[in-house]
Amino acid sequence: MISIDIVLLWLDLVGVFFFAVSGSLLAARKQFDIVGSVLLASIVALGGGVIRDIIINAGPPIAFTNPAYLAPPLLAAMLVYFLFSSVQRFTSLLTLFDAGGLALFCITGTLKALTAGVNPVSAILLGVTTAVGGGLLRDITANEIPTLFNARDLYALPAFVGAGLTTLLWHLGTFTGLTACIIAGVVFAFRVTAWRRSWHVPLAVRGWHRPGSGTGAISGARD
């Protein structure tokens, strides 16, 4: 049987690659140079994991102790460098790769917290932090409105679903490589469907409406 450590490593590396591609795609659209592309890919791919490892006091973050984690950002930057001219018209690519990274990181972040002895609620929060942290750093670095705070999109909620399912299956003793892939598929489908259908949650104050809804309630609430 494949050990949970092997499953965790491969899920983590694939998630790093997916997030790294999203970072390099954003760098290309912002007309960064190749160095900026590598750096932005590294920030989004490794940032969430670094935050998690520091919080759980796991020693030096794995991104700095395992050289394998440095390869996906370099590979992503090279792929975008050579292929971007033929894929730049597909505006959904960044969201799709970001959704893939989100789906995998909410699982690996939660698992690492659980194996470190963190309680279930905190493990879920750390799983979500791992999943959204890199994207938040990417958007801030590229001077973009963070997707996490986009009132017209769902970003953290799919990660909460994935982290919650991971924690549940872990405590039931049924978490395996297969169930991990199923959870990742659910989170990915949830994230992409929410993006395509413009699903969202209520605003911070009841009665407010999003800009463009024709009500003007947000501006009126400040009077």
Backbone torsions as a table, in degrees:
resi	resn	phi	psi	omega
1	MET	NA	138.8	179.7
2	ILE	-70.9	131.2	-178.5
3	SER	-71.4	157.4	-179.3
4	ILE	-65.6	-28.7	179.2
5	ASP	-65.9	-38.9	179.0
6	ILE	-68.1	-43.4	177.4
7	VAL	-59.3	-44.4	-178.8
8	LEU	-62.8	-43.2	-178.9
9	LEU	-62.7	-46.8	-177.6
10	TRP	-69.3	-40.3	175.9
11	LEU	-61.2	-40.9	-179.4
12	ASP	-64.4	-45.2	-177.6
13	LEU	-67.3	-39.4	177.1
14	VAL	-65.8	-41.6	176.9
15	GLY	-62.3	-39.7	176.7
16	VAL	-59.8	-43.4	-180.0
17	PHE	-64.6	-45.7	-179.6
18	PHE	-59.6	-47.7	179.5
19	PHE	-64.7	-38.2	-179.8
20	ALA	-62.7	-39.8	177.6
21	VAL	-62.6	-41.7	178.9
22	SER	-61.4	-38.2	178.6
23	GLY	-67.3	-42.0	179.3
24	SER	-69.2	-35.5	175.9
25	LEU	-63.7	-41.9	177.8
26	LEU	-65.8	-39.8	177.9
27	ALA	-60.9	-39.7	178.8
28	ALA	-65.2	-42.0	-179.7
29	ARG	-68.2	-29.2	177.8
30	LYS	-87.4	2.3	178.7
31	GLN	61.7	40.9	172.3
32	PHE	-74.9	161.5	173.5
33	ASP	-82.8	-179.9	-174.0
34	ILE	-64.9	-33.9	177.6
35	VAL	-65.9	-43.7	177.1
36	GLY	-62.3	-34.8	178.0
37	SER	-64.2	-45.2	179.1
38	VAL	-63.4	-42.9	-178.0
39	LEU	-66.8	-43.2	179.6
40	LEU	-66.8	-38.3	176.1
41	ALA	-61.7	-40.2	-179.7
42	SER	-69.0	-39.2	-179.5
43	ILE	-61.5	-49.1	-177.6
44	VAL	-71.9	-34.8	-175.5
45	ALA	-76.0	-33.3	-172.7
46	LEU	-111.1	-16.2	-174.0
47	GLY	-60.2	-46.4	-178.7
48	GLY	-62.7	-41.4	179.3
49	GLY	-67.0	-37.1	178.0
50	VAL	-64.0	-44.8	177.7
51	ILE	-58.3	-46.0	-179.8
52	ARG	-60.9	-47.7	-176.6
53	ASP	-64.5	-34.5	177.2
54	ILE	-68.4	-41.5	-178.5
55	ILE	-64.8	-42.6	-177.8
56	ILE	-86.4	4.4	177.6
57	ASN	55.0	50.6	-177.0
58	ALA	-88.6	14.1	-176.6
59	GLY	86.2	-162.9	178.5
60	PRO	-56.4	132.5	-179.8
61	PRO	-53.0	141.3	-176.2
62	ILE	-60.4	-25.2	177.9
63	ALA	-61.9	-23.4	-178.4
64	PHE	-104.7	-3.4	-179.6
65	THR	-113.2	-18.4	179.1
66	ASN	-116.5	108.2	-177.0
67	PRO	-59.2	-20.4	-179.1
68	ALA	-61.0	-26.6	-178.0
69	TYR	-74.7	-14.3	179.5
70	LEU	-86.7	-17.7	-176.9
71	ALA	-71.3	-44.6	-177.7
72	PRO	-57.8	-43.2	177.7
73	PRO	-61.7	-38.8	178.0
74	LEU	-65.3	-44.5	179.1
75	LEU	-62.6	-43.1	179.9
76	ALA	-61.7	-44.8	-179.4
77	ALA	-62.5	-39.0	179.5
78	MET	-68.2	-42.3	179.8
79	LEU	-62.0	-45.1	-179.8
80	VAL	-66.4	-37.6	179.5
81	TYR	-58.5	-42.8	-176.4
82	PHE	-88.0	-25.1	-172.2
83	LEU	-109.8	-11.5	-171.1
84	PHE	-60.0	-36.7	-178.2
85	SER	-61.2	-23.2	-179.3
86	SER	-98.8	-8.4	-177.8
87	VAL	-120.7	-3.3	-172.3
88	GLN	-64.8	-20.7	179.3
89	ARG	-75.4	-12.6	180.0
90	PHE	-92.6	91.2	-173.4
91	THR	-68.4	-14.4	-177.9
92	SER	-82.6	-10.0	-175.1
93	LEU	-60.0	-44.3	-178.2
94	LEU	-60.9	-44.6	-179.7
95	THR	-65.2	-39.1	-179.1
96	LEU	-65.4	-45.4	178.7
97	PHE	-68.3	-37.6	176.8
98	ASP	-62.8	-40.5	178.3
99	ALA	-64.2	-37.4	177.3
100	GLY	-64.2	-44.4	177.5
101	GLY	-64.3	-41.2	178.4
102	LEU	-59.7	-44.2	-177.4
103	ALA	-62.9	-37.5	-177.6
104	LEU	-83.6	-38.1	-176.5
105	PHE	-72.1	-29.5	177.0
106	CYS	-66.8	-26.3	177.1
107	ILE	-78.2	-52.8	-175.6
108	THR	-66.4	-36.9	178.2
109	GLY	-64.0	-40.9	178.8
110	THR	-67.0	-42.9	-179.9
111	LEU	-62.2	-43.7	-179.7
112	LYS	-64.1	-36.4	177.1
113	ALA	-67.2	-43.1	-179.8
114	LEU	-64.1	-43.0	-179.8
115	THR	-69.5	-19.3	176.5
116	ALA	-85.6	0.5	177.3
117	GLY	89.0	14.8	179.3
118	VAL	-74.8	145.1	-179.8
119	ASN	-67.1	159.0	-172.8
120	PRO	-56.2	-44.1	-178.2
121	VAL	-63.9	-46.2	179.3
122	SER	-65.7	-34.3	178.5
123	ALA	-63.8	-40.3	177.6
124	ILE	-63.3	-44.4	179.8
125	LEU	-62.9	-38.9	178.9
126	LEU	-70.4	-34.0	175.9
127	GLY	-63.5	-42.1	178.0
128	VAL	-67.4	-40.7	178.4
129	THR	-60.5	-42.5	177.6
130	THR	-61.9	-39.3	-175.6
131	ALA	-73.1	-38.7	-174.3
132	VAL	-100.2	-15.5	-174.8
133	GLY	-62.0	-46.0	-179.4
134	GLY	-64.3	-41.8	178.7
135	GLY	-63.8	-36.8	177.9
136	LEU	-63.8	-45.9	178.5
137	LEU	-64.0	-38.9	178.8
138	ARG	-60.5	-49.1	-176.2
139	ASP	-66.7	-39.7	178.8
140	ILE	-65.3	-43.9	-179.5
141	THR	-62.2	-38.8	-178.8
142	ALA	-86.8	8.2	178.9
143	ASN	59.6	43.5	176.3
144	GLU	-110.9	154.2	171.1
145	ILE	-67.2	120.6	-176.6
146	PRO	-55.9	132.4	177.7
147	THR	-57.4	-31.7	-179.5
148	LEU	-57.9	-30.8	-175.7
149	PHE	-107.8	15.9	178.7
150	ASN	-77.3	115.1	-176.4
151	ALA	-68.5	-14.0	-178.4
152	ARG	-101.3	15.6	-174.8
153	ASP	-146.0	161.2	173.1
154	LEU	-111.1	127.0	-179.6
155	TYR	-129.6	-54.5	-178.0
156	ALA	-74.0	-32.8	-174.9
157	LEU	-60.0	-45.8	175.9
158	PRO	-59.6	-35.4	178.0
159	ALA	-66.4	-37.6	176.1
160	PHE	-62.3	-40.3	178.6
161	VAL	-61.6	-47.9	-179.5
162	GLY	-63.4	-43.1	179.5
163	ALA	-66.1	-38.9	178.4
164	GLY	-65.5	-43.9	178.5
165	LEU	-64.6	-40.0	178.4
166	THR	-61.6	-44.9	179.9
167	THR	-64.2	-41.7	180.0
168	LEU	-62.5	-49.3	-178.4
169	LEU	-67.5	-33.2	178.0
170	TRP	-61.9	-45.8	-177.9
171	HIS	-75.1	-22.3	174.6
172	LEU	-82.9	-8.7	-179.7
173	GLY	75.8	20.3	-177.1
174	THR	-113.9	12.3	179.2
175	PHE	-78.9	122.8	178.3
176	THR	-137.9	178.5	175.5
177	GLY	-60.2	-37.8	179.9
178	LEU	-66.6	-47.9	-179.7
179	THR	-66.2	-30.5	176.3
180	ALA	-63.2	-42.3	178.6
181	CYS	-65.2	-36.6	178.3
182	ILE	-65.3	-45.1	178.6
183	ILE	-60.7	-44.9	179.6
184	ALA	-59.9	-40.2	178.4
185	GLY	-64.1	-39.9	179.0
186	VAL	-64.1	-46.6	-178.7
187	VAL	-65.0	-43.4	179.3
188	PHE	-60.9	-46.6	-179.7
189	ALA	-63.7	-40.9	178.3
190	PHE	-61.0	-48.1	-177.9
191	ARG	-63.4	-46.6	-176.8
192	VAL	-69.4	-41.2	178.7
193	THR	-63.2	-42.2	177.9
194	ALA	-61.5	-39.5	179.2
195	TRP	-67.4	-45.0	-177.3
196	ARG	-68.5	-34.6	-176.4
197	ARG	-98.1	3.4	178.7
198	SER	57.5	40.9	174.4
199	TRP	-68.9	150.4	178.0
200	HIS	-157.0	167.4	177.2
201	VAL	-103.9	164.8	-179.6
202	PRO	-59.1	152.7	176.3
203	LEU	-70.6	173.3	-172.1
204	ALA	-65.8	-23.3	-179.2
205	VAL	-125.3	129.6	179.6
206	ARG	-62.7	133.6	-179.5
207	GLY	100.5	-17.0	175.2
208	TRP	-76.6	153.8	177.3
209	HIS	-131.5	154.3	-178.8
210	ARG	-70.4	149.0	176.5
211	PRO	-55.4	137.2	179.4
212	GLY	94.0	-4.0	-179.5
213	SER	-81.8	-8.9	176.1
214	GLY	88.7	5.3	-177.0
215	THR	-102.3	-33.8	-178.3
216	GLY	66.4	25.3	-174.5
217	ALA	-70.7	-29.1	-177.9
218	ILE	-66.9	-48.7	179.4
219	SER	-64.1	-35.9	-179.9
220	GLY	-67.5	-31.3	-177.6
221	ALA	-70.1	-18.4	-179.6
222	ARG	-88.0	-8.3	-177.3
223	ASP	-70.8	NA	NA
